[in-house]
Amino acid sequence: MTTRRHCPNSSPAAALEDDDLLAEILLRLPPQPSSLPRCSLTCRRWRRLIRDPGFLRRFRAHHRSRGTAPVLGFFTEEDSGISFHPTLDPPNRVPPERFRLQITGRAHNCRIVCCRDGLVLLVNVHPGQVLVWDPVTSDQRNLLLPPVFRNMDKIYRGMVVRSAAAVGDVDSFQFQVVLVRCIKGPHARAIACVYSSDTRAWGDLIQISTPLLRTLSVTTSAALVGRSLYWSLYGNSSNTVLEFDLDRQNLALIPLHMEGWIMSAEGGGLGLVSVSGHTAQLWKRETDSDGVATWRLTKTIQLNKLLPLGSGDRLDIDFTDENNMLILGTVDGIGIFTVHTESMQCKKLPVEFKKIPSAFQPFSSVYTPEMGVGAEHAGAEPLNNK
């Protein structure tokens, strides 16, 4: 009978003595705000690893790149400026003051354009600037608006996207900003312009003619599918999807014969969610072997089975593509609910609004509260809510 000899380093206890391996394990903790503070109470060694700035950057980048960052709350435009409204339950609730926008000048001039990848894109109307802001790290960058986007009527459409180099293990402040607008009239066209944090400059103006959409406008919601951005255009004769390819830097038009919100479809590809009455339908754009594209119905959601709706309640609706999440309220004001179109999870938001504000942008990110810096035996500094 032979006896197997085990290497001492093969045991789980011995493996955890390796700081690099332990850090890889801790990276995979849930991305909730309370996870790291609680874990840091285990022992001094774990606390030392978790407090390391490099580990915190990797932790945020790890979950952001995998799309597991939770919705921490919503940003709105108030008379006093931009406000954050947390929606997670304790102990993960982020205090509103943690994400207070600090800018020079009058904050009430700011307009929220979008939130994506843990970044907030705003336009400061009177100075004619774009502001990219990371509320978690407090990083900011002000950009002068391209001339064609200045002196507008305070309605801006666009998206901010973290650069591919910033999605990996390095949590750097790298991004692209894409602004779009429509020029109306007999020579109607859609235009786009891209800013890259790598070059610190706006690129050339990109245009496409839209002859059938002389009174067109761009919807507020947008979708990121692969490396392309999408917006719905509404005009006097037909609806169209505006596509911007980030890699090729060009615009294209996709006919759309129904109304709804453009989204990334389940399993990939371009999708659309439409709502009629209390019924939501999810569609996916597919192309057959002959290159003919059609929209296929993939899911029907009976909203009155998820929300406390009366038969006569009229819905107030918005949609966010980053989380594939419907934002729902009623004209009569029953509160604000979210419905995730994939998981079908429904939640009433703990906010004071009875109806959806005109600017109500969900913010997803990985927030890691500050660790206490007292005596060596002190524990982590958890979120102060119960």
LUMMARGU-453070 format. One record per residue (C-alpha): residue in three letters; x, y, z. Coordinates in nm, 3 decimals, always signed. Example, Ala and Ser with C-alpha at 12.3 -4.5 7.8 and 13.67 -1.06 7.14 Angstrom:
# LUMMARGU-453070
  guro        x        y        z
   Ala   +1.230   -0.450   +0.780
   Ser   +1.367   -0.106   +0.714
***
This chain:
# LUMMARGU-453070
  guro        x        y        z
   Met   +0.000   +0.000   +0.000
   Thr   +0.140   +0.332   -0.105
   Thr   +0.089   +0.653   +0.084
   Arg   +0.040   +0.978   -0.106
   Arg   +0.252   +1.266   +0.009
   His   +0.091   +1.609   -0.010
   Cys   +0.287   +1.922   -0.064
   Pro   +0.243   +2.149   +0.239
   Asn   +0.159   +2.444   +0.012
   Ser   -0.136   +2.257   -0.143
   Ser   -0.358   +2.295   +0.164
   Pro   -0.621   +2.575   +0.158
   Ala   -0.478   +2.728   +0.476
   Ala   -0.127   +2.744   +0.330
   Ala   -0.256   +2.884   +0.002
   Leu   -0.419   +3.175   +0.185
   Glu   -0.079   +3.271   +0.324
   Asp   +0.007   +3.393   -0.026
   Asp   -0.094   +3.762   -0.039
   Asp   -0.130   +3.759   -0.417
   Leu   -0.364   +3.461   -0.412
   Leu   -0.565   +3.605   -0.122
   Ala   -0.604   +3.934   -0.309
   Glu   -0.738   +3.743   -0.612
   Ile   -0.996   +3.578   -0.386
   Leu   -1.096   +3.905   -0.219
   Leu   -1.140   +4.068   -0.561
   Arg   -1.437   +3.837   -0.611
   Leu   -1.630   +3.956   -0.308
   Pro   -1.976   +4.096   -0.394
   Pro   -1.955   +4.459   -0.516
   Gln   -2.191   +4.590   -0.247
   Pro   -2.062   +4.893   -0.050
   Ser   -2.056   +4.700   +0.280
   Ser   -1.858   +4.400   +0.151
   Leu   -1.503   +4.528   +0.194
   Pro   -1.553   +4.705   +0.530
   Arg   -1.703   +4.389   +0.677
   Cys   -1.433   +4.166   +0.532
   Ser   -1.157   +4.394   +0.662
   Leu   -1.267   +4.316   +1.020
   Thr   -1.141   +3.957   +0.981
   Cys   -0.780   +4.032   +1.073
   Arg   -0.503   +4.289   +1.032
   Arg   -0.360   +4.115   +0.726
   Trp   -0.690   +4.118   +0.538
   Arg   -0.744   +4.479   +0.642
   Arg   -0.400   +4.576   +0.510
   Leu   -0.470   +4.414   +0.172
   Ile   -0.816   +4.566   +0.138
   Arg   -0.698   +4.916   +0.230
   Asp   -0.430   +4.914   -0.041
   Pro   -0.522   +5.175   -0.308
   Gly   -0.409   +4.939   -0.584
   Phe   -0.641   +4.665   -0.459
   Leu   -0.935   +4.908   -0.441
   Arg   -0.873   +5.016   -0.802
   Arg   -0.861   +4.654   -0.915
   Phe   -1.176   +4.571   -0.718
   Arg   -1.373   +4.848   -0.891
   Ala   -1.233   +4.763   -1.235
   His   -1.298   +4.390   -1.186
   His   -1.670   +4.432   -1.122
   Arg   -1.716   +4.716   -1.368
   Ser   -1.568   +4.511   -1.652
   Arg   -1.804   +4.223   -1.571
   Gly   -2.115   +4.438   -1.556
   Thr   -2.181   +4.351   -1.192
   Ala   -2.172   +4.705   -1.053
   Pro   -2.494   +4.770   -0.854
   Val   -2.729   +5.064   -0.906
   Leu   -2.632   +5.284   -0.611
   Gly   -2.903   +5.544   -0.672
   Phe   -3.021   +5.816   -0.907
   Phe   -2.902   +6.163   -1.000
   Thr   -3.155   +6.441   -1.054
   Glu   -3.147   +6.808   -1.147
   Glu   -3.269   +7.028   -0.858
   Asp   -3.299   +7.405   -0.824
   Ser   -2.984   +7.396   -0.613
   Gly   -2.791   +7.178   -0.857
   Ile   -2.729   +6.808   -0.912
   Ser   -2.853   +6.579   -0.631
   Phe   -2.793   +6.212   -0.557
   His   -3.073   +5.991   -0.421
   Pro   -2.951   +5.654   -0.281
   Thr   -3.175   +5.353   -0.334
   Leu   -2.987   +5.059   -0.178
   Asp   -3.107   +4.922   +0.152
   Pro   -2.888   +4.953   +0.466
   Pro   -2.608   +4.873   +0.529
   Asn   -2.528   +4.944   +0.163
   Arg   -2.701   +5.280   +0.140
   Val   -2.458   +5.550   +0.022
   Pro   -2.506   +5.883   +0.206
   Pro   -2.621   +6.148   -0.046
   Glu   -2.345   +6.389   +0.058
   Arg   -2.078   +6.139   -0.057
   Phe   -2.173   +6.210   -0.420
   Arg   -2.216   +6.587   -0.405
   Leu   -2.094   +6.762   -0.718
   Gln   -1.832   +7.027   -0.642
   Ile   -1.781   +7.270   -0.929
   Thr   -1.693   +7.632   -0.975
   Gly   -1.970   +7.861   -1.094
   Arg   -2.343   +7.807   -1.066
   Ala   -2.433   +7.441   -1.023
   His   -2.793   +7.497   -1.134
   Asn   -2.664   +7.561   -1.488
   Cys   -2.565   +7.192   -1.516
   Arg   -2.775   +6.948   -1.717
   Ile   -2.737   +6.571   -1.686
   Val   -2.678   +6.403   -2.020
   Cys   -2.619   +6.044   -1.909
   Cys   -2.457   +5.808   -1.658
   Arg   -2.259   +5.505   -1.774
   Asp   -1.959   +5.296   -1.666
   Gly   -1.951   +5.475   -1.329
   Leu   -1.916   +5.815   -1.499
   Val   -2.158   +6.108   -1.518
   Leu   -2.174   +6.330   -1.826
   Leu   -2.305   +6.682   -1.771
   Val   -2.326   +7.003   -1.971
   Asn   -2.266   +7.334   -1.797
   Val   -2.481   +7.548   -2.025
   His   -2.363   +7.906   -1.974
   Pro   -1.986   +7.843   -1.972
   Gly   -2.037   +7.613   -2.272
   Gln   -1.856   +7.318   -2.118
   Val   -1.893   +6.943   -2.089
   Leu   -1.810   +6.789   -1.752
   Val   -1.711   +6.425   -1.707
   Trp   -1.728   +6.322   -1.341
   Asp   -1.651   +6.004   -1.150
   Pro   -1.844   +6.042   -0.821
   Val   -1.662   +5.750   -0.656
   Thr   -1.307   +5.881   -0.712
   Ser   -1.406   +6.252   -0.745
   Asp   -1.213   +6.274   -1.074
   Gln   -1.341   +6.551   -1.303
   Arg   -1.255   +6.689   -1.643
   Asn   -1.400   +7.000   -1.806
   Leu   -1.414   +7.015   -2.185
   Leu   -1.514   +7.309   -2.403
   Leu   -1.812   +7.226   -2.621
   Pro   -1.741   +7.203   -2.994
   Pro   -1.866   +7.521   -3.170
   Val   -2.159   +7.347   -3.340
   Phe   -2.293   +7.234   -2.999
   Arg   -2.278   +7.576   -2.833
   Asn   -2.572   +7.813   -2.791
   Met   -2.823   +7.528   -2.803
   Asp   -3.160   +7.522   -2.626
   Lys   -3.024   +7.331   -2.323
   Ile   -3.123   +6.995   -2.475
   Tyr   -2.813   +6.782   -2.522
   Arg   -2.781   +6.419   -2.621
   Gly   -2.473   +6.205   -2.594
   Met   -2.292   +5.934   -2.405
   Val   -1.973   +5.883   -2.207
   Val   -1.795   +5.548   -2.236
   Arg   -1.487   +5.432   -2.049
   Ser   -1.200   +5.353   -2.285
   Ala   -1.116   +4.987   -2.334
   Ala   -0.781   +5.038   -2.159
   Ala   -0.962   +5.154   -1.844
   Val   -1.188   +4.850   -1.816
   Gly   -0.921   +4.603   -1.711
   Asp   -0.720   +4.592   -1.392
   Val   -0.617   +4.958   -1.409
   Asp   -0.880   +5.203   -1.283
   Ser   -0.766   +5.506   -1.480
   Phe   -0.975   +5.805   -1.580
   Gln   -0.988   +5.728   -1.953
   Phe   -1.301   +5.781   -2.158
   Gln   -1.469   +5.891   -2.479
   Val   -1.754   +6.141   -2.502
   Val   -1.991   +6.129   -2.801
   Leu   -2.229   +6.421   -2.854
   Val   -2.510   +6.406   -3.112
   Arg   -2.764   +6.658   -3.233
   Cys   -2.997   +6.714   -3.525
   Ile   -3.000   +7.004   -3.770
   Lys   -3.357   +7.061   -3.882
   Gly   -3.492   +7.207   -4.205
   Pro   -3.476   +7.121   -4.577
   His   -3.117   +6.997   -4.539
   Ala   -3.187   +6.797   -4.224
   Arg   -2.897   +6.595   -4.091
   Ala   -2.765   +6.430   -3.777
   Ile   -2.418   +6.518   -3.655
   Ala   -2.180   +6.370   -3.402
   Cys   -1.848   +6.465   -3.248
   Val   -1.616   +6.256   -3.030
   Tyr   -1.378   +6.359   -2.752
   Ser   -1.102   +6.120   -2.645
   Ser   -0.921   +6.155   -2.314
   Asp   -0.616   +6.000   -2.485
   Thr   -0.578   +6.287   -2.732
   Arg   -0.749   +6.547   -2.508
   Ala   -0.923   +6.685   -2.817
   Trp   -1.249   +6.668   -3.011
   Gly   -1.238   +6.486   -3.342
   Asp   -1.377   +6.593   -3.677
   Leu   -1.750   +6.655   -3.720
   Ile   -1.934   +6.347   -3.850
   Gln   -2.262   +6.398   -4.042
   Ile   -2.537   +6.201   -4.217
   Ser   -2.830   +6.333   -4.418
   Thr   -3.180   +6.260   -4.285
   Pro   -3.412   +6.380   -4.566
   Leu   -3.727   +6.213   -4.432
   Leu   -3.692   +6.359   -4.082
   Arg   -3.718   +6.733   -4.129
   Thr   -3.850   +6.792   -3.776
   Leu   -3.648   +6.520   -3.611
   Ser   -3.533   +6.509   -3.251
   Val   -3.314   +6.271   -3.053
   Thr   -3.450   +6.076   -2.759
   Thr   -3.281   +6.105   -2.421
   Ser   -3.218   +5.733   -2.378
   Ala   -2.938   +5.563   -2.570
   Ala   -2.795   +5.213   -2.596
   Leu   -2.445   +5.071   -2.618
   Val   -2.434   +4.743   -2.812
   Gly   -2.086   +4.608   -2.871
   Arg   -1.887   +4.906   -2.997
   Ser   -2.183   +5.098   -3.138
   Leu   -2.408   +5.361   -2.981
   Tyr   -2.775   +5.395   -3.071
   Trp   -3.037   +5.669   -3.035
   Ser   -3.396   +5.683   -3.159
   Leu   -3.480   +5.971   -3.391
   Tyr   -3.838   +6.091   -3.421
   Gly   -3.953   +6.292   -3.721
   Asn   -4.264   +6.404   -3.903
   Ser   -4.288   +6.104   -4.136
   Ser   -4.106   +5.806   -3.983
   Asn   -3.893   +5.685   -3.695
   Thr   -3.530   +5.588   -3.732
   Val   -3.245   +5.457   -3.520
   Leu   -2.922   +5.655   -3.537
   Glu   -2.615   +5.430   -3.510
   Phe   -2.265   +5.555   -3.430
   Asp   -1.976   +5.311   -3.467
   Leu   -1.707   +5.400   -3.213
   Asp   -1.431   +5.220   -3.401
   Arg   -1.513   +5.332   -3.756
   Gln   -1.629   +5.677   -3.641
   Asn   -1.928   +5.687   -3.877
   Leu   -2.305   +5.732   -3.860
   Ala   -2.577   +5.510   -4.010
   Leu   -2.957   +5.505   -4.010
   Ile   -3.175   +5.200   -3.932
   Pro   -3.549   +5.215   -4.020
   Leu   -3.779   +5.167   -3.722
   His   -4.150   +5.103   -3.766
   Met   -4.254   +5.116   -3.402
   Glu   -4.195   +5.337   -3.101
   Gly   -3.997   +5.242   -2.794
   Trp   -3.662   +5.255   -2.619
   Ile   -3.352   +5.115   -2.789
   Met   -3.169   +4.861   -2.574
   Ser   -2.909   +4.584   -2.581
   Ala   -3.106   +4.264   -2.635
   Glu   -3.072   +3.964   -2.409
   Gly   -2.792   +3.748   -2.549
   Gly   -2.648   +4.038   -2.749
   Gly   -2.758   +4.245   -3.043
   Leu   -2.987   +4.543   -3.086
   Gly   -3.319   +4.536   -2.904
   Leu   -3.618   +4.754   -2.834
   Val   -3.873   +4.774   -2.553
   Ser   -4.218   +4.914   -2.627
   Val   -4.499   +4.974   -2.378
   Ser   -4.869   +4.990   -2.455
   Gly   -5.109   +5.029   -2.165
   His   -4.982   +4.797   -1.893
   Thr   -4.796   +4.563   -2.131
   Ala   -4.427   +4.582   -2.220
   Gln   -4.287   +4.398   -2.521
   Leu   -3.921   +4.321   -2.586
   Trp   -3.804   +4.297   -2.947
   Lys   -3.474   +4.190   -3.104
   Arg   -3.336   +4.288   -3.445
   Glu   -3.225   +3.985   -3.644
   Thr   -3.080   +3.943   -3.991
   Asp   -3.154   +3.636   -4.205
   Ser   -2.921   +3.460   -4.449
   Asp   -3.023   +3.702   -4.728
   Gly   -2.925   +4.004   -4.518
   Val   -3.286   +4.109   -4.452
   Ala   -3.333   +4.254   -4.104
   Thr   -3.654   +4.211   -3.906
   Trp   -3.769   +4.272   -3.548
   Arg   -3.871   +3.959   -3.354
   Leu   -4.082   +3.964   -3.036
   Thr   -3.887   +3.788   -2.759
   Lys   -4.076   +3.861   -2.436
   Thr   -4.403   +4.009   -2.311
   Ile   -4.426   +4.156   -1.959
   Gln   -4.760   +4.219   -1.789
   Leu   -4.669   +4.517   -1.573
   Asn   -4.995   +4.510   -1.377
   Lys   -4.884   +4.174   -1.233
   Leu   -4.566   +4.331   -1.097
   Leu   -4.686   +4.676   -0.988
   Pro   -4.987   +4.789   -0.780
   Leu   -5.171   +4.931   -1.082
   Gly   -5.539   +5.003   -1.120
   Ser   -5.708   +4.935   -1.453
   Gly   -5.723   +5.306   -1.533
   Asp   -5.373   +5.405   -1.415
   Arg   -5.170   +5.576   -1.685
   Leu   -4.799   +5.495   -1.673
   Asp   -4.513   +5.742   -1.673
   Ile   -4.217   +5.552   -1.821
   Asp   -3.844   +5.583   -1.878
   Phe   -3.578   +5.325   -1.958
   Thr   -3.205   +5.281   -1.896
   Asp   -3.005   +5.056   -2.124
   Glu   -2.700   +5.002   -1.900
   Asn   -2.913   +4.802   -1.656
   Asn   -3.194   +4.700   -1.896
   Met   -3.429   +4.858   -1.646
   Leu   -3.771   +5.014   -1.689
   Ile   -3.841   +5.310   -1.461
   Leu   -4.213   +5.334   -1.394
   Gly   -4.454   +5.564   -1.219
   Thr   -4.811   +5.678   -1.278
   Val   -4.959   +6.014   -1.365
   Asp   -5.147   +6.003   -1.033
   Gly   -4.826   +5.933   -0.840
   Ile   -4.806   +5.589   -0.675
   Gly   -4.430   +5.622   -0.636
   Ile   -4.145   +5.514   -0.862
   Phe   -4.067   +5.151   -0.942
   Thr   -3.796   +4.973   -1.139
   Val   -3.842   +4.652   -1.339
   His   -3.540   +4.466   -1.474
   Thr   -3.642   +4.325   -1.810
   Glu   -3.414   +4.019   -1.780
   Ser   -3.452   +3.913   -1.416
   Met   -3.809   +4.052   -1.387
   Gln   -3.719   +4.186   -1.043
   Cys   -3.941   +4.475   -0.936
   Lys   -3.854   +4.728   -0.667
   Lys   -4.018   +5.041   -0.528
   Leu   -3.754   +5.309   -0.490
   Pro   -3.712   +5.476   -0.149
   Val   -3.727   +5.828   -0.294
   Glu   -3.959   +6.115   -0.212
   Phe   -4.077   +6.165   -0.570
   Lys   -4.427   +6.054   -0.660
   Lys   -4.362   +6.095   -1.032
   Ile   -4.049   +6.049   -1.242
   Pro   -3.855   +6.379   -1.256
   Ser   -3.763   +6.514   -1.598
   Ala   -3.397   +6.425   -1.531
   Phe   -3.370   +6.099   -1.337
   Gln   -3.050   +5.910   -1.421
   Pro   -2.960   +5.578   -1.252
   Phe   -2.599   +5.554   -1.141
   Ser   -2.420   +5.217   -1.134
   Ser   -2.074   +5.188   -0.984
   Val   -1.861   +5.007   -0.728
   Tyr   -1.839   +5.224   -0.419
   Thr   -1.577   +5.131   -0.162
   Pro   -1.618   +5.335   +0.159
   Glu   -1.313   +5.488   +0.321
   Met   -1.136   +5.254   +0.561
   Gly   -1.071   +5.384   +0.910
   Val   -0.719   +5.512   +0.971
   Gly   -0.704   +5.489   +1.350
   Ala   -0.511   +5.244   +1.567
   Glu   -0.399   +4.914   +1.421
   His   -0.667   +4.725   +1.610
   Ala   -0.945   +4.951   +1.482
   Gly   -1.201   +4.807   +1.244
   Ala   -1.312   +4.932   +0.907
   Glu   -1.531   +5.236   +0.894
   Pro   -1.868   +5.101   +0.774
   Leu   -2.146   +5.298   +0.613
   Asn   -2.328   +5.493   +0.881
   Asn   -2.681   +5.362   +0.828
   Lys   -2.892   +5.097   +0.990
***
